[in-house]
Amino acid sequence: MSISRADHAPALVGAATLLGLFALLELAIRAGLVDRYVVPPPSDVVASFARIVTEEDIPHRFAQTALEGLGAAVLIALVGIPAGLLLYRHMVLRVAVQSWVAALAAAPLVLAYPLFLVIFGRSAMTIVMMGFISGVAPVTLKTLEGLSATRRVLIDVGRSLKLTPAQQFRLVLLPAAVPTIFVGLRLGLVFALINIVGLEFLINFGGLGQLINELAERYDLAGTYAAIAFVVLVSVLFFLALERTERWLRPGR
Amino acid sequence: MSDPTVVPWPRPVSAARPESVLTVDDILVRFQTRDASVTAVDRMTFDVRHGEFISVIGPSGCGKSTLFNVIGGLITPTSGLVTVAGEPIRGPHPAIGMVFQEESTFPWRTVLDNVAFPLEVRGVSRRVRLEKARDVVAMVGLTGFEGHYPSELSGGMRQRVSIARTLASEPKILLMDEPFAALDEQTRLLLGDKVLQIQQTLKQTTLLITHSITEAVQLSDRVVVMSYRPGRLKRIVDIDLPHPRTSEIMTSDAFGHYVAEIWGDLRDEASRGMAEAEASRGART
């Protein structure tokens, strides 16, 4: 009983905190401390969920944003992890480009969207590529960091057993670096999702970002915040999937 | 009927000395630093005989771990040769199984998967390698912990997993670098007993690098004493104590005699090492 309670305690405390904050906000709005034309009461936002799901085609928009996020995430992992490995293996390349990659991670890449529009047109591909470009640098850097931080003795165990370079990577380096790589993937995914929703908003193309734009222009504040809640849901789903994948790839932590 | 694991003592005089399975021949290791060339190991020569337990002891910084890496094939010596059954080694050799000083289990693998790792690398089928791993896990006294991860084990248990992993590869020579250095005294004694028991059961040729005189005398047939930097061979001491041994041997007069004798060899070297370390610390500040 007590173990089960301890297991669920963080989730319960988290939910209670959120509900408490919403209750406080509701009270503040009803008491006139917060302008309801700037921030709608949480009860109005909850009430608008059903409306926007049916009237605004939420399932389709949700799927579109989620798929764009998934596409970007797959590209980020497929390019970012090998790029990190490449920098780990080649010292000269690492010294030459590491600071550029770090600069890329910190740059406001969303400002480059006109260039992507020219290259890929006003399409989902532009959005996916913007997400990919903004998220790939942290994954590359964190992969490099994770591989470089692998304890020397674990590498020596592999060497003493005459592992091939491929075995050394697959059986020692990669599992050792998984926790750090996943920190990079989380960061990359955050950057990617911000840029994906931001670009949907900016170019008014598909997904939840476009819906937020439309609802805001209609001054449907409750609907706008409800749509934002669905963006948060996309993010939560991605993070849960990442957590599961990490636990599967790297048990025993 | 006599116990097959008991080695008779005094040992019967044999016409032929047990053959050498490992020879360290005139090993010299020099490292180039920014300012100078440093000799870590200087012309070390000794051999390890079949079934023997031999320890290499020396003061901190004498090049013991460098020698460990040379014998394990992880460092190429500046000159000299290490041979296994007459075959010169260039790089890690399958006949030599290494146990490292630092904790070296893979945290993402269970005890059983850690121990089965060398067999997995060799392509042994899952059924066979897990069966073999279970046997070795039992040998090191970790039955019941097969499904645990290293984070769920104590330091001593983790080091036993490392030893079991090395034993699973059935090396001709077990090469260990201060495997108990990070453990408390009581755990060290108990693990020493365990290692000795395994060594006597398997007749496992074992080379232990250590800085503990009592550990060296408790476990070894011979002790190779090294000088302080550069690490040279100072003396090889035959430990004429009865087998099978346990940590109880430490209460005997003969044990105390060997410890005093080796300490006599090491005291001046250790003092020199301490003085040099203090001088270099003083120069830095």
Interface residues (C-beta under 8 A of the other chain):
Chain A: R151 R152 V153 L154 D156 V157 R159 S160 L161 K162 L163 Q167 L171 V172 P175 A176 V178 R250 P251 G252 R253
Chain B: G72 G73 L74 G91 P92 P94 I96 G97 M98 F100 E102 E103 S104 F106 P107 W108 R109 T110 F117 P118 E120 V121 Y149 P150 S151 S169
